[in-house]
Each structure stands twice: as structure tokens, then as C-alpha cells.
Amino acid sequence: MSKAPFRLSRRQSRTAWFYVFVSPWLLGLVFLTIFPVAIGLLTSFTNYDGLNLPTVRWVGLRNYNRAFTVDQDALFSFRQTLRWTALNLPAWMTLSFILALILNQDVKGRGFFRTAYYLPSVMPAVALVWVWRIILDRNVGLLNAFISLFRPNTAIPWLTTYALPGLTMIAVWTGLGWGMVIFLAALQGIPDELVEAARIDGASNIRIFRHVTLPLMTPVIFFVLINGLVSSFQQYVLPQLLTAGAQISGVPPRSVYLSLTHVNLQFFAFQRFGYGTALLWLLFVAIVVITIAVFKTQRFWVYSEADEEGK
């Protein structure tokens, strides 16, 4: 007597197909994310030099202790990263928001200007930086030539001593389009009836902006703030390209010696892969702590309809 063929129930069949379709993502998560992160964490506790596996040995917290007690450049680069973030982030967010407000008006040619301001965000970084190097050059740069009209013989070293303000200029300019698009989308999502109701009540444009537009924009401002904060701590390419001609042994000037620049040197100049990985984990922890601190402040200034309904 033959047995009846095994058949999955409808629920079991749906579950099986679910895992079949989700397996590519799941395998990618395990082997391309979780596994490398775990290996990176273990590497940070070793003396791995990137080449000689037989000589790898466990050093415990020595790499982390080195970052705080021995390697003064690690703390210096982190302070410079904080300075860079404090200089770049407010300027970028403020100008992006103002630009979005202007281009949200019903003016002629606004579509052209929206496209023009967004173009730097999608252009190759190398091309953009070399254009800015021409502008910021100490001797023949266009910026110093303009300043010389008011202060003759001006030769500000934008690529060395004042590389941090120079880096801020290019970062704000290249990121302006992305911030503008996000803020513009949020502005266009504000209900017109709220603005009209405020006008009927006699509110001026300033009061409408303060009591209607700005509160409704705070969730998007918070989103842009978090993204900008994380991106600022991960900055590496722009200072390397901007100061390429002024570097000694491939090291950018001290004014733009950021955290990832220091990590890169540990990896590829000194073959300290274990120590470099430890620096990356410390940077990750710093980003998480600062991000959590910013999240804790959102209840004081970010408008939420759910909170309003709960009152």
C-alpha cells in the first residue's frame, strides 16, 4: 500500500516561499553586514597589520587605550571633526532652508534655478574640487582676487592654514541642492488651508512663518540634522582632494586633519589595521552617543501631531 505524497499546508507553503524570496537579502545581511562587522570588532582587539595572519595576537583593550593616552593625533583629529561639524552643519542647513523658501515662491524661472542649484550634488566630486581649488588658490585664486579689490595684495592661504573654512565653502555648495530638495518637498506639503486661515486672522508673513511654517517643518529639519551630523563625521574625500597640492607625504594640513584621515593613515601608511579598526569603532560610538543626545532633544522642539492629540 503506497503512502500518500507529502504536501505542505497552505500556511506552510506561504512560509516556505517567504523564506525563498527573502533569502538573498538575508544572506547578504549575514555575509556582507553582520559577518564583516563581527570580524571588524574582533580585529580591533588584535595587533593585525593587514598582511601577516600568523603573527596576529590578542592585545585586548590596548588599541583603545592607545587612542586616549598615547596617540595625541587621534584626539586632535576628533576635535577637528567636531569643529568641522559645528562650522559646516549650521551653515549648510540654514542656506538650504533659505534657498528652499525662495524657490518655493511662485516666481518665473524657478524650475531652472531648482535644477541649477541641485546640479553640484550629482556632479563628480573630483571635478568640483578642482574648480574650487582654482577659486581658493592663494596666489592666483579668484576669491583672493576679489578680496584684493577691497584689501590689496591679499593672499589668504585657503588650502593650508585656512583650509577648514575653505572646505566648508565647498561642502556647503555641493550639498546645497540635496538640502534644498528635502526642505522644498516639506514646504510644499504644508496645507494651504492653514496658511489661508492664518491670513484671514490677520497674521503677517513673519507670524505665519513662525507659528505655521516653522513648526510643521521641524520633523524634516530634524531628519536633515541627523543625516548631516552623521555625514559630517564621515567626511574624508573632500579634504583629501581639496588640499592635494598642499599635502606633505599625503597628509592634509592640520586644519582639516579629520578623524577618517587619521584612520586612513593608520591603515595604509602604518599598517595598523587593528588600531585603525579600533579608531573606527570609537568614532561609531561617538556618532551614536551624539545622535542619541539629539534624539533626546526632539521632544522640546520637534512638532508631532501624535503629541498634540495626546494633550
C-alpha positions in Angstrom: 0.0 0.0 0.0 1.6 3.2 -1.2 1.8 6.2 1.1 0.1 9.5 0.1 2.6 12.1 -1.2 3.7 14.7 1.4 2.1 18.0 0.9 2.6 21.3 2.7 -0.4 23.1 4.1 -1.3 26.5 2.6 0.2 28.3 5.6 3.4 26.2 5.4 3.7 26.8 1.7 3.4 30.5 2.1 6.0 30.5 4.8 8.4 28.4 2.7 8.0 30.8 -0.3 8.5 33.8 2.0 11.9 32.4 3.1 12.8 31.6 -0.5 12.2 35.2 -1.6 13.8 36.7 1.4 16.9 34.5 1.4 19.0 36.7 -1.0 18.6 39.7 1.3 19.1 37.5 4.4 22.3 36.0 3.0 23.5 39.5 2.1 22.8 40.8 5.6 24.7 37.9 7.2 27.7 37.7 5.0 28.0 41.3 3.9 27.0 43.1 7.1 26.9 41.1 10.3 29.9 38.9 9.5 32.2 41.8 8.4 31.1 43.9 11.5 31.9 41.0 13.8 35.3 40.4 12.2 36.0 44.1 12.4 35.1 44.2 16.1 37.4 41.2 16.8 40.2 42.8 14.7 40.1 45.9 16.9 41.3 43.8 19.8 44.4 42.4 17.9 47.7 43.7 16.5 46.7 42.7 12.9 48.9 44.6 10.3 46.8 43.7 7.3 49.3 41.1 5.9 50.7 38.6 8.3 48.0 36.4 9.8 50.4 34.0 11.6 51.7 36.9 13.8 48.2 38.1 14.8 47.7 38.1 18.6 45.1 39.3 21.0 46.0 42.6 22.7 42.7 43.3 24.5 41.9 46.9 25.1 45.4 48.1 24.2 44.3 49.7 20.9 41.5 51.6 22.6 43.8 52.7 25.4 46.4 53.9 22.9 43.8 56.2 21.3 43.2 58.0 24.6 46.6 58.0 26.2 49.4 57.7 23.5 48.1 58.8 20.2 47.5 62.6 20.5 46.6 62.9 16.8 43.5 60.7 17.4 42.1 63.2 19.9 43.2 66.1 17.7 41.5 64.7 14.6 38.3 64.2 16.6 38.4 67.8 17.9 38.9 69.0 14.3 35.9 66.8 13.2 33.8 68.5 15.9 34.9 71.9 14.7 34.2 71.0 11.1 30.7 69.7 12.0 30.0 72.8 14.1 31.0 75.1 11.2 29.6 73.2 8.3 26.3 71.8 9.5 24.6 75.1 10.6 25.7 76.9 7.5 24.6 74.2 5.2 21.2 73.7 6.8 20.5 77.5 7.1 21.4 78.2 3.5 19.5 75.2 2.2 16.4 76.2 4.1 16.6 79.8 2.9 17.1 78.7 -0.7 14.0 76.3 -0.4 11.9 79.2 0.9 12.9 81.4 -2.0 12.3 78.7 -4.6 9.0 77.8 -3.1 7.6 81.1 -4.2 5.7 81.5 -7.4 8.4 83.2 -9.4 9.4 83.0 -13.1 12.1 80.5 -13.9 12.1 78.7 -10.5 12.3 75.3 -12.3 15.6 76.4 -13.9 17.1 77.6 -10.6 16.0 74.4 -8.8 17.8 72.4 -11.3 20.9 74.7 -11.3 21.3 74.5 -7.6 20.8 70.8 -7.5 23.4 70.0 -10.2 26.5 70.3 -7.9 25.0 67.5 -5.7 25.2 65.0 -8.6 28.4 66.1 -10.3 31.7 64.2 -9.7 33.5 65.3 -6.6 36.9 65.4 -8.3 35.7 67.9 -10.9 34.0 70.1 -8.4 37.0 70.2 -6.1 39.4 71.1 -8.8 37.2 74.0 -9.8 37.2 75.2 -6.2 41.0 74.8 -6.0 41.2 77.4 -8.8 38.9 79.7 -6.8 40.8 79.2 -3.5 44.4 79.2 -4.7 46.5 81.5 -2.6 48.3 83.3 -5.4 46.0 83.2 -8.4 42.7 82.3 -6.9 39.5 84.1 -7.8 38.5 84.5 -4.2 41.7 86.3 -3.1 41.5 88.4 -6.3 38.0 89.5 -5.3 39.1 90.3 -1.7 42.1 92.2 -3.1 39.7 94.7 -4.6 39.0 95.9 -1.1 42.2 94.8 0.6 45.1 95.0 -2.0 47.7 92.2 -2.0 45.5 89.7 -0.2 46.9 86.2 -0.1 44.9 84.1 2.3 46.1 80.5 2.4 42.7 78.9 1.9 44.3 75.5 1.1 46.6 75.3 4.2 46.1 77.5 7.3 42.5 78.3 6.5 41.6 75.0 4.8 38.7 74.4 7.3 36.7 77.5 6.1 37.7 76.6 2.5 36.4 73.1 3.0 33.2 74.4 4.5 32.6 76.6 1.4 32.8 73.7 -1.0 30.9 71.3 1.2 28.0 73.7 1.7 27.9 74.5 -2.0 28.0 70.8 -3.1 25.4 69.8 -0.5 23.1 72.8 -1.0 21.0 71.1 -3.7 20.2 68.0 -1.6 19.1 70.0 1.4 17.1 72.4 -0.8 15.1 69.5 -2.3 14.3 67.9 1.0 13.2 71.3 2.5 11.3 72.2 -0.6 9.3 69.0 -0.6 8.4 69.6 3.1 7.3 73.2 2.3 5.1 72.1 -0.5 3.5 69.6 1.9 2.2 72.3 4.3 -1.6 72.5 3.9 -2.6 75.7 2.1 -5.7 76.0 4.3 -3.6 76.5 7.4 -1.8 79.4 5.7 -5.0 80.9 4.4 -6.7 80.6 7.8 -3.7 82.5 9.4 -4.0 85.2 6.8 -7.7 85.6 7.4 -7.0 86.0 11.1 -4.7 88.9 10.2 -1.3 87.2 10.7 1.7 88.8 8.9 4.1 86.7 6.8 6.6 86.7 9.6 4.0 85.4 12.1 2.8 82.8 9.5 6.4 81.6 9.1 7.0 81.5 12.9 3.7 79.8 14.0 2.7 77.8 11.0 5.5 77.0 8.6 8.4 76.5 11.0 6.6 74.2 13.5 5.4 72.0 10.6 8.9 71.9 9.2 10.6 70.8 12.4 10.3 67.0 11.7 12.1 67.5 8.4 14.6 69.8 10.0 15.3 67.1 12.5 15.7 64.5 9.7 18.2 66.7 7.8 20.0 67.4 11.0 20.6 63.8 11.8 21.7 62.9 8.3 24.0 65.9 8.1 25.5 65.1 11.5 26.4 61.6 10.5 27.7 62.7 7.1 29.9 65.3 8.7 31.6 62.8 11.0 32.3 60.6 7.9 33.9 63.3 5.8 37.1 62.1 4.1 37.1 62.7 0.3 36.8 66.5 0.2 39.8 67.4 2.4 42.0 64.9 0.6 41.1 66.3 -2.8 40.9 70.0 -1.8 44.4 70.1 -0.2 46.1 67.6 -2.5 48.7 70.1 -3.7 49.5 71.3 -0.2 49.9 67.9 1.4 53.2 66.6 2.8 53.6 62.8 2.4 49.9 62.5 1.5 48.7 64.1 4.8 46.3 67.0 4.7 47.0 70.2 6.6 46.3 70.1 10.3 43.3 72.4 9.9 41.5 69.7 8.0 43.1 66.7 9.7 39.8 64.9 10.4 39.1 61.6 12.1 38.8 59.4 8.9 42.0 61.0 7.6 43.8 59.7 10.7 42.2 56.3 10.4 43.3 56.1 6.8 46.9 56.8 7.8 46.8 54.1 10.4 45.5 51.6 7.9 47.6 52.3 4.8 50.6 54.3 5.9 51.5 52.4 9.2 49.7 49.0 8.6 48.0 49.3 11.9 44.8 47.6 10.9 43.9 46.5 14.4 44.4 50.0 15.8 42.7 51.7 12.8 39.6 49.4 13.3 39.5 50.4 17.0 39.5 54.1 16.0 36.6 53.4 13.7 34.6 51.8 16.5 35.3 54.7 18.8 34.1 57.1 16.0 31.0 54.9 15.6 30.3 55.1 19.4 30.8 58.9 19.3 28.3 59.2 16.4 25.8 57.0 18.2 26.1 59.0 21.5 25.7 62.3 19.8 22.8 61.1 17.7 21.0 59.8 20.8 21.6 63.1 22.5 20.0 64.9 19.6 17.1 62.5 19.6 16.5 63.2 23.3 16.1 66.9 22.5 13.4 66.4 19.8 10.5 66.4 22.3 11.4 70.1 23.1 11.3 71.5 19.6 10.0 68.9 17.0 6.3 69.2 16.3 4.3 66.0 16.4 0.6 65.6 15.6 0.6 62.5 17.9 1.8 64.6 20.8 -0.8 67.2 20.1 -3.6 64.7 20.0 -2.4 63.2 23.3 -2.6 66.5 25.1 
